[in-house]
Every structure is written in C-alpha cells, then in structure tokens.
Amino acid sequence: MSLLRSLRLPLLMLLALLPEALWGQYRTARTPRSEQMPLSPVIGAVGSGQMMRSATNVLRVGAPTAEELRSATAGDKGFRTYTFAVERPVAGATEALGRMYQDGAGNYVWRAEVQAPQAKNIGLRLSRYALPRGGALFVTAKGRPAKGAFTEQNNETDSLLQIAPIDAETLVLEYEYPEGTRADQLKLPFRLDALFYGFRDFRSAGRAENFAQPGEPFYDHPRASLASLSCAPNAIAYPDAWKQSRSTLLLIVGGTSASTGSLINNTRSDGTPYVLTSAHCLNNLFKLLGDLGAVNRNASTTVFFFGFQSPLREGNVRPTEEQSLSGASLVGYNEDTDMCLLRIKGLPRRANGTLGPIPAAYQPYFAGWNINESPQGPFVGIHHPGGATKRYNLTRDTELRTNDYDLSYEDKHGSVRFISWSDVHWEVNAWAVGATAAGSSGSALFDKDGLIVGALTGGASTCDSPYDDRYWALKRAWVSNTPGAGTIRSLRPWLDPTNSGRKTCDGYDPIAPKVVQRLSAIYPDPVATSAEVVKPNVTHTPRTGVDAIGNELHLPQISGATILGAYVVFKSNDQLTSADLPQLRVALQPFTDDYALGGKVVDFASSTLGTYARYDAFGAAQRGSRTLRSDSIELFFPAPDGLKLSLSEGRYLLSCTTSDSRELRLPLLAYDGPADRLR
C-alpha cells in the first residue's frame, strides 16, 4: 500500500465548482490597538458637545423579572417561534458612558463596559451608526481577544447596527478614532440604543457544554431537540424538493428569535433578494402590533443563514454557518394576513462598490408562487424547527381549504389578547411525513409543482400528533382590501412588478444551467446522478508528526470552472474549542504516470475558519466563534475571487495542511476506499 493510502484518506474536502460564478469575500480582520500596545488614560474631560468623556465606564442592567420571562416564553406554544432574550432600552446611556485613552502615537480610543449579571449572553443594538473611514468598533467578551472590527463598511442608510449576542456577562466596547483625530473631534459616531439580556443558554441537561452560541443557529436544544424531530427527515433526503430546499433560509431576528423564510421569485426573474416569512416573526409575536418602526428595526437586524442543512440523508452533521447575509428592509407587511416580505440588504459588494448578487456558493434558488384558489397537492413544507437543520414535511392531501384561525398572545404590557383571521389560512389537517415546531414559523408551503402557496403562522403538530398546522395563504395577501393602505400591505406590487396578472410564477435559478458540484463526493450530492452513497468511514486520530493529510480522487476533465470554496468535516470533542481550530490550506495536485506528484493546480487558505456572521456581511462574521464541542461539524471557507480550474481526466491528490505549518491535529472525517468511487 502506498504512503498516501496508508494515511487512510482522512480528509473530507469538498470543492464547489461553477463556471464564471461570482464569489465575494467580505470579512475584515483587524486587531485593536489595546492588544498591540499599552493605552494611557486621558486625564481630564475631552470631547465635543455632549460627548464629554469623564463619566462612568460601566453600564449595568438587571435581569428580567419573572413576569418578563413568562411573557417572553409565552410564544413557545401556538406561534412557532423561539425567543431567547429580552430587550433593555438604554437610549441616552452613551452620552454618559466610557473613558478616553491614547496609544503611544497619540491616537484616541474610547472604552466602556456593559454588564448583565447572570446573563447567558448579551446582544446590542446601535443607532446613529455612521463610522468614518479609519474608525473601528470592537465588541468582545471581557477577557477574550477581539476577532475583528465593525467599520464604515457596516454603515447602512437606517444608521442601525445589530450586534448579535455574545456569550458573556460583560462586554467590552472599544472605539478607535481614525488616526489624526483631534481632541475637539471626539464625538462618538454611534449611540447605544438597546441591550438584549439573554436568559436562555441552550444548555441540554445531557451535556456539560453549550451546543450553540448566542446568535448562532441552535442546531439542537432541549425543547426542540434533534431527537424530538425524528419524524421530520433531513431535507437532503428528498432530492425532488432540492430547489425548494435551496430557497429555504434560517432567520435569526433581532438577535432574539429564530424562524424560517424563503427566497421568492418575481415576474422579472431578476434575482431581487426577496424573502417571504410571517409577520409575527418580525413583530415579536404581535407585541409590536402596529409599530412599523420597531418592525423595520427588527428587519434591519435579521441574519439569514443559507444551506443550514445536514449533508447526510440519515444522521446529522452540524452544518456550515459561514454562509449568511444580514440586514433587510421591510417591503411587504400586513398583520391582517400575517404576511411579511423582506429584501436582504447585506449583500457582498463588487469591486466598484455596488451590491452584488447572493454568492453562488450559497446555492440560492428563488421559489415560484401560486395564488390560484385551489392549488393542487401533495404539499411539502421545508423548515427549521427549533432553529435546527432543514427538515421536510409532506401531506398527501390533493387539495387544501382556507379556514378561520384564532390565537392568543401577550401584548407588550403582558395582557392576554386574541387575534382572529377569517378565511385566511390554509389548514393542514395531518402530515404524512414530519411535524413543525417553534422556529418553523414563516416557512413556505409548496404545491405539487414546487410553488409557494403560503407560509406558516402556527399549529399544534408534533411527532406524536402530526395534526393541525396553519399557513397564511398567498392568495389572501396578494392585494390588500384596506383603503389607502399603500403597497406595503400587498404582495402583488413586489412579486408581479410587470403587472402581468399571472396566477403563477415559476422559480428562478441564478446558477442554471450550470450547477454547483463537489470534487470529492463523500456525502451524497442531491444533483448527482449516481445513487451510490459514499459516507465517511474513518476518523483521523490526531497525533504528532502529521503535517498533511489528503484524499486521492479520480476526476473528469474540467474546463473553465470557478472554485467557490471548500468544506471540512470533522468529529468534535469536549476538548476542541475555536481557539484550538487552526486555519487551513487546501491544494490539488495531479499524479504523474510514475505516481509522483505534479505541481499544484489549486492552492488557497482559510482566514476566518470557525466563525459565523452575527449581523453584517462585512464584519459580523467575526463576532462569533462556532460551537465545536459536540457532534460532527462542517465548516466552509471561500476561495479567492475568480479562482479558475481546468484539468485533464486523471488521478489527483486533494490535500490539507495548516496555514501556519503547525501539526494537523483535527479529528477529520474521511472515506477510505477505492478512489474510483469518488467521482
């Protein structure tokens, strides 16, 4: 057996290919001045106008009351959302918060702490956010190193910035003024608007470690665990619904709740990044009833996770969290039908500064729609129950009917209210496959042709009792009957901008006719023609003296493809943390006729492996470190822009090393078998 084979092929590395695709790399690394050199406190008050820096350095908020906790968790039943934090308004606190420091070059740094005693996590919302070029804001858990900065690239027209929760009781805020800023120019370019006190830590009674960081997809949590969702299979197990699955997104709204939404097409098929969900997912379970300003704020602080699905048909791998976009504008919204239509704002930018499309590596698909009175089944639901991996539901009913629907909720004062809809909701009497849970709210219901006919409002289904779920009907939200309501209360102006009058619209695939393919098909690819399942059967045991590991592949001829990125999958353990995760480098080399290795035809490295975006596409991916302590983990990192690949058919070595030449001590998963099976 050759040396390469004796390595037991312990790497799972999937290279996604797409000719002429666009990939935008949009993470910014920056180290704060306080970690590079000592800072000296500025003696006396300095500043401009109201921004005097001689006040307290600490902002402290109290824990939620029992009544607040009861109110926050009241939506666990009926509505299918999951709330894990309460909001604490702190507007005005910035004016009396923080102290000023200088580095050795005389540059100014504002520093403050926010404390939430006994909190599981803390999130922040900033208003009036308009950083100048050269300014940088660091927000970190006290005692931990910073992982990157918010900069002027996070500036939005609404001047809001949502910083998703960080697992800590105390956060440190450091704002670095641009070099050369004078003492009379020290007004802060943001205001601390709200603090989110995290009262749930997603800790399972059967585990000693957190299995989800705040602001991270939950994957598995005690109230809606993977075990309790066993009747709802992984979406990847149903390739006939693969396009609809690609349209389904996990939403983290306002840093406090998880729900589901779907990319939806319009009659121009132009890739406008519309996301269909339910109004109650954005209005905090109707606590913000009628408050469009607050709902808009939630929209602008929503994170959209793409492809959060296990790559296994059976069993689970904690999937990639690196593929996300964030920030949205409220386009369509009508509480009378529970309709909500968002438009994603946080897209990667092209070199000329204009917004680009959703990255091809995210494999977006814009689902079509159907507003006919009697859509035909069977009907499929794809959703993220409990904020977990993407799941599949099926009802074999050939027709559905709309019916009345009533739910109770608590208003912002804690009073129980009732909301009633008349003839608005599709009624799913029973699921043949699957059930919904909190987190499924906003997920689409697809007809037999894969077209959206509605989105989930609520229900009572469980695996033990898969009955009675309700989806608001697109046909009822198409045109508002409210006089003078404007375009926001209707779907038609946005989804039929050509005024075609059509009752149906096909989906739009921005990747077609090309497809994203994997060079090493360890896991079954839904677009692959082969029915053979190749699963990992080896776990690389970390040991000293191993500098690189790899897979031998048999590859077909490839011409003019663009490499989008790489996946790494490994078996986690209680000792592994993000601090132990190395940055990796992957390479592809051909074998010569005498079985020697030729020159590298692919060679690129990761820079932010193991992090996930919490708010903005330009910086918030550095705000959170992925949970790595349990289950099998899938990580993704992008290739450089425009990395092309052309090669002849033959045998190749796909290898992995650490980018800093350290020993590779990750428990990577791999397939050990005939290389010809990896096609």
N, C-alpha and C positions, 0 to 999 in steps of 0.2 A: 504494500500500500504506500502511495506517495505521501510525502510530508503534508501536502495540502489536505489530503484526505484524512490523515491522522489528526488534523485539527478538528475533525468531526463537523466541519462546516457550521460553526456555531453562530453565524451571523444571520439575522433576518434584516435585510436591507432592501427596500422596495423603491425603485426609481420610477417616477411617473413621467411619461413621455407624451408630448403633444407638439406636432409641427406648428411653428410660427405662433406659439402661445405667448402671452404676456404674464410675467410674474413681477410683482412689485415687492421689494424688500424694504420694510418700513420700520425697523426697530433701531433706536438710537441708544448707544452706550455712552455713559458719562459718569465720571467719578466725582463726588462732591469735594470741594476744597478742604472741608474738615477732615477728610480721610487722607489728604495729601500733605497737609502741613498744619501746625498749630494755629488756632484762631485766638485773637486777643479781644476781650470785651471793649466796646467803645464806652469811654467814661463820659457821663452826662447825656442829655437828651439830644438826639439828632433827628432830622426828618423834615418833612414839608407838610404844611397844613395840619390835617388831623392825624397824620401818620407819625406821631412822636413815639420814640422807642425808649420809654423809661418806665413802662408798666410791667405787669406780671408776665412771667414766662410760661405759665401753665394755665390751660383751660380744662376744667374738670366738670363732667356731667354725671348725674346719678343714674342708678339702674332703673329699669322700668318697674312700675308698680304692678301688683297682682292683677289689677283691672286692665292695665295696658297689655299685659301678657295674654290675658284671656281674650281680649279684643283682637290682638294680633294673630292669634291662632284660631280664631272663630271660623276663618275661611277654609280650614282643613277639610271640612265636610261640605258637600253640595258643590261649591265652586272648586275647580280643580287647579288651584294654585298653592304655592308653598311659601310662607313668609318666615324669614329667619332674623329680622332686625326691626327695630322701631326707630323712627326719626326724631331727632332732637334739634329743633331750630336754634341756631346760635348766631343769627344775623347781628352784626354790630360788634361781635366779640373781637374781630380782627383789629379794630381801632385801638384796643387797649391790651393787645396781646403781643408778646415777642420781645426779644432783645437783639441789639445790633452788635455784630462782631466785624473784625477786619482780619484779612490774611496778611502775610508779610509784605505783599505788594500794595497794600492799602485798599484792596477791593472789599466791598461790603457784603456781609452775609446776615440775613435776618433768620433768627432761630426761635422756635416755640415748641411746646409740647401740648398734646391733647390727651386727656386721661379719661377712661371709662372703667372705673373699678369693677372687677369681676366680669367684665365683658368677655365673651368668647372671641370677638373680633370688632373692629371699628372701621366704618366707612365714612367718607367725607363727600360733601358737595361744595364746590366753589362757584361763586358768581363773580361777575365783573372780571372774568378771567381774560386777560389780554397781555400776555407776556411779550416784551420786546425781544428783538434778536439779541442773542447772547445771554439772556436771562435763563435761569434754570431752577425748577422747583423739585426738591427731593422729599418724598414722604415715605418713611420707613418705620418699622417696629423698633422701639428703643433697644439698643444693644446689638442690633444687627446691621450688617453693611448694606449700603444702598445698591440697587440693581439697575439704576437708570434714572433719567430725569424727565419731567414734563417740561416742554419748551414752547416756543412760539408756534410750533407745528401742531400743537393741541388747540390753538385758538379757533373758535367757532363763532359764527355770526350771533348766536344767542349768548355768548360770553359765559357759558356754563361748562364746568368740568366735573364729572363724577369720578371719584377715586373709589374703586370697589374695595370692599372690606379687606383689612389686613389682620392676620391672626395675632392679636396683641391687646393688652390693656392700656398701653401707652404708645402713642405715635410721636415721632419727631418730624417736624416740618422745618426744612431749610430752604430759604430762597436766596439764590446767588444773583445779585445785581450784575448787569453787564460790566465788564472791565471798564474803568474810567468814569463810572458813575460818581457824581459829586454828592457831598453831604446834603445839599439842598434839593436833591432829586430822588430822595429815598421813599417815595410813596409806593406802597405795595400794589402791584398790578393784578390783584385778585382780592376777594373777600371770602372768608369762611362763612358759608351760608347755613350748613346743616351737618350734624354728626349723626351717623347711624350706629346705634348700640346693638351689637349682635348678641342675642340671647340664646341662640342655638349653636352648638359647636359640631353638629353632625357626628357625634361620637356614638358608635354602636356599643351595646352592652357586652358584646362578644369580642371586642377588640380594644387593645390598650392605646392605640394611636388614632389620631384623626384620619378619616379616609376621604376628606375633602376640605380644602382650604376655603375660607370665605371668598365669595365671588367666583369660585371655581365650579364647574358642573358637578353636581352632587354624586353622580355615578351610583352610589349605594348608600342609603341611610336608613336608620331604624324603622321609620314609619312607613316607608315605601321601598323596602329593600329589594335587591335582585331576586331573592327567594320568593317574595310575595308577588312578583311579577312573572312567575314561571309560565303562566298561561299565555302571556304576550311574547311571542318569539322575537328574536332579533330580526330587524328589517332586512338584513342582508340575506336571510334565508329565503326571501321571496324576490327573485330577480325580475319577475314580471312587473313588480312595482318599483324597480330600481330608480327610474326617473323621478317618480313621485317622492321616493325616499331622499333623493338628492335635493329636492326642493324644501325639505323639512328642516327647520332650524330650532335649536335650543336658545331660549331668550332668558337672560338674567336682567330683570327690570329694576332700575333704580337702586341697584345694589342690594335689594332685599328679597326678591321673589323670583321663582323660576316658572316658566311657562313655555309654550310651543308656538311657532309661527311657520308660515310657508311663503317662499318666493312665489309670486304670482305674475303671470304674463298680462300684457295689454295688447290691444288690436294692432299696435305698431310693431310688436315683437322687437323692441329696440333695447331690451336689457335694462330698462329702468328698474332700479333695485327696490321694488315694492315688496313688502312683507305683510301678509294677511294674518291677523290674530283676532283676539276678542277684546272688547272694550274693558271688561273687568280686569284683564291682565295689566292694563295701564292705569286704571283709576283706583288701585288698591282695594279691590273687591267692593267698589262703589262708595268707599269712604270719601272719595274725591268727586262725588256725583255733581256734575255741572261745573266743575272747576277746571276749565280748559287750560288755564295757565299751569296748574300743577300737573295735569296730564301731559302737556307738552314737555314739561321738565323731566318727567319720567321717560318720555320717548327719547329725549336727547341724551339720557344716561342709560340706555339699554345696550347690552352686549349681545351680539348674535354669534353663536357657535355653529360652524358648519361641520358636517361629517362626524358628529359625535355619535358614533356607532361602533359596536364591536366588529372587528374584521372576521370574526368566527360566526358561522351559522349556528353552531351549538357551543355553549360555554361563553365566557366573557373575557375580553381584554379591555382594560381601561383605555379608551381610545384617545386619539390626538386632541389636545386642547389648544394647539398652537394656531389653528385655522379659525380666526374670528375677526369680525368687524364690529364697530360700535358707533353709537350715536345715530339718532334718527329724527326725522321731522314727522309731525302728525299730519297726514294727508286726508284721510277719511276717518270719521269718528261719529258714532251715533249710539248713545246708550239705550235708545228705544228699541234697537235691534241687537245690541251687544257687538256691533261691528267696529272693527278698527283696522285701518290701513296705514302702514308706516313706510317711509322711504329712508333707506340707510344713507347716512351722510359720511361716515368714517371710512371712505374708500381710499385705497393707496393712490398716491399721486404719480403722474407721469413725470418725466424729466423736465418738461416745460411748466410744471406746477399745476396742470389741470387734473381733475379727478379721473382716474382710470376705471375700468370695469372691475367686477368681483374677480379676484385672481383665479386663473384656470385650475390651479392646484386644488382649490376648494370644490371643484366639480359642480358648479351651480346649475340648477335647472329651474326654469320659470314655469310653474304648472299652469295649465289651461283652466278654463272655468266653464260652468254650465248654469244658466239661470232659467232653464225651462221649468214648467210647472211640475212635470213628472219625470225626473231623471231616472235612469234605469240602473239596477244593480246587477251583480253583487256590489256592495260598497266596502271600501277599505279606509281605515284610519291609521295614520302613521304619526307617532307622538313620542314625547319624552316623559313618561310617567315618573314622578318623583325626581325629576331632573336627571334621570338615568339615561342609559343608552337608548338609541332609537328603537322603537317597538312597532309591531304590526298587529292590527286588528282586522277582522273580517266578519261582516254579516252577510249571509247568503240571501237575504230578502231581495227580491227583484224590484220592489218599489218601496218608497217611504212616504209618509204623510206628515204634514206640519200639524202642530198641535199647540195648545196653550201650555205655558210653563210658569211656575211660581217658585221663588226662592226667598229665603230670609237672609238678611245681612245686618251688620252693625255699622251705623254711621260713625262719623269722626268723634261724636260725643258719647259713644258707647251704647246708644239706644238701638233696640232691635227694630228694623224696618223690613218691609216686604216689597219685592218688586215682581211685577207680573207682566208677561208678554202674551199677547193674543195672536195665535196662528203665525208665529214667527219661527218656531224651532222644528227641525226635523227630529223625529222620535225614532231612536234605535232601540227596539224592544229587547233584542238579545244579540249577543256576539257569539258566532260560531267559533271564533278564534280571538283570544285576547280579552282585555279589560282596560279601563282607564284608571288614573289616579291623580292626585294633586300634582301639578306640573304638566298634565296633558291639556289643560285649558288652552284654547287658541289653535289647537291642531286641526288640520283640514280633514274633511270627509270627502273621499274621491268616489266618483261613479265608475261604471264598468269600463269607461274609456279613459280613466285616469284624470278626469276633470274635477276641479273643486266645486262642490255644491254647498258647502257650509263649513263652519268652524265651531269647535266645542265650547259650550258655555258651562255645562256642569253635568252631573249624573250621579248614579249610585252604584255603578258596576264594580265588582271585584272578581277575582279569580273564582271564588266560591259561589258568587252570584252575579254572573255577567249580564245584567239586565239594566235597562232604563238609563240611557245616556241621551243628551240633547245637544244638537248642533244648530246654531242660528243659520238660517237659510240665506244664501246669496241673493236669491230672487226677491226676498223681502227687504234687503238692504240696498238694492240696486238704485232705486230712486226714492228720496225722502218725500213724504206727504206733508211735511211741515212747511207752511208758507214762509217764504223769506229765509229759509234755513241756509241757503248757500250751498256750495259744492262740497263742503266738508262732511255733510250728513249723508252723502250718496256715494256709491261706488262707481256709477256709470261715467262721470267725467274723467275718472282716472284710468279705469280699465277699458273704456271704449273711447279713447281720445279722438278717433277718426269719425265718431258718430255713425258707425256702420249699422247700428241697430241689431247686430247679431245677438243670438241667444247663446251661442257657444264660441269659445276661442281655444284653439289648440295651444299646447305648451310650446315653449321656445327653449332650445338647447343651444347656448352660445358656443359650445365646443364642437357640435356636429358640423360636418360629417366625421370629423376626427374624434378620437376617444382618448381618454387618459388610460394608459396601460402601465403594467408593472413588469419590470425586467425579471425579477425573481418572484414568481407567484407562489410564495409559501402558503399564503392564505388564498382561498378561492376568490377569484375576481368575478363580480356579477356580470361583466361584459365578456368574460372569456367563454369560448365555445366548448372547451373540454369540461366534461362532467367529473373528471378525476379530482379528488380532494387531496391536497398536499398540506399536511398540518405539521407544525413544529413537533419534533420528537426528541430533541436534545436540548438540554440546558447547559450552557458553558459554565463550568465551575471556575470562579475567579481564583487565580493562582499567580504566584510570582513568575517572572520570566517570560510572560506572554506580551509581546509588543503589538501584535496584529492578528486578526482572525478574518476568515473570509469564506465565501461560497464560490464553488465552481459552477458556472452556468453555461448552458448551450443556448446561444442567442441567434435569432434570424437576422437577415440583412436589414439594416436600418438606415434610412436616408433622410437627413434634414429634420430630425426630431429635436425638440427642445426639452431639456431635462428641467423638471419643475421642482424637484426636491427629493428627499429621502426619508424613509421611515426606519425607525429602530424599535424593536420589541424585545423586552427583557422581563425576566422573572424578578419581582421585587421581594424585599425582605424588611424586617423591622429595623435593620441597621442602616439601610440606604436612605439618605436624605438628599435634597437638592444640592447641598454643599458638597456632597461626595460625587456628584454626577459630573464626569468630565465632558468637555467639548470634544466633538468627534470629527474625523476627516474620513471621507469615503473616496475610493478610487476604483476604476475599472480598467483592467489590462488584458490584452489578448494573450493566449498561449501560442507560442510558435510551434512549428512542426515537430521540433525536438523537445517539446513540453517545457521550454523556458518561457519566462515572462517577457512580453514586449513592453513598449512604452505606454504610459498612462494616457488613455483616451478620455477619461473623466477624472477630475480631482477637485473636490471642494470641501469646505469645512463648515461646521456649525459655529454660531456665536452666542446664541441665546437658548440653547437646548435646555428643556426642562422648565421653561417659563410659559405663562399664558397671559393673554391680554385681559385686563380688567376693565379698561374703558376705551381709550382712544387707540386707533390703529397705528399712531405714530410713536407712542411711548408706553402705554399702559401695559403692554405685554411684559414689561419688565417689573411690573408691580407685584406679581405673584409667582411663587415657586410651586410647581406642580406637586401633588401628593404622590409619593413614590414608595410608600411603606407597605403596601399590600396589593395583592393580585398581580396579574401580568399587565405591563404598561406599554403603550405605544406612543412614541414621540415622533414628531415631524420637524424637519428643518429644511428651509428653502435653498434651492441652488441660486447662484448669482444670475442676474438678469441675462437672458439671451444665451444661456449655455447650450450649445448645439451638439448633436451627436449623429455621426454617420459611421457605420462599421459594416464589415463583411460577416456573413454567417460563420459561426465557429464557436470555440470554447473560450470562455473568459473567466477571469478571477475578479469578483466583486469583494473588496477588502475594506476593513475598518481599522483605524488607529485612533489614538487620542491626538488632538491637535497640538498638544504641548509635549509629545514624546514620552509621556508617562506610561506605566504599565496599564494595560486594558483590563480592568478588574470589574467589569459589569457581567451579571448573570444573563447573558443574551440567549434568546431562544433561536433555534435553527432547525432545519430539516437535514437529516443525514441519510442520503440515499442516492440512487443513480442521478447523475447530473442531467441526463436527458429528460427527466421528468419535469425539470424546471424550465419550462418553455414559455 
